[in-house]
Amino acid sequence: MEFMKLRSAIILLNFVLLSTTFVYAGEGGTDPHGANINFPPSFADYHDADIQGVPAILRHRISHTPFNLVASLIFWQQFFTHFSVVNSFTTHISGKRNTKKK
């Protein structure tokens, strides 16, 4: 039962984080005080064309725009969640095939 509560809380937290991100990104380019917001920055704003390797580029972009760390964590969390669902599904199917052969 505790696992279900924790799972529900994590799902709710992901929903809240993602929905507030979309609301903020959809704001339109100015904050309430009238300052221009450059979000998301264009690729040219990073000035990382000379950096080699994905980890080095990610470190540079996170130092340039710290929100990239949050976006990367959300991406990896979603990737591993989907991977584990597909893995569980294929294991279940292959398990059924093995039991039918016996």
Secondary structure, DSSP 8 states (H G I E B T S, - for coil): -HHHHHHHHHHHHHHHHHHHHHHHHTT-SB-TTS-B---S--HHHH--TT--SHHHHHHHHHHH-THHHHHHHHHHHHHHHHHHHHHHHHHHHHHHHHHHH-
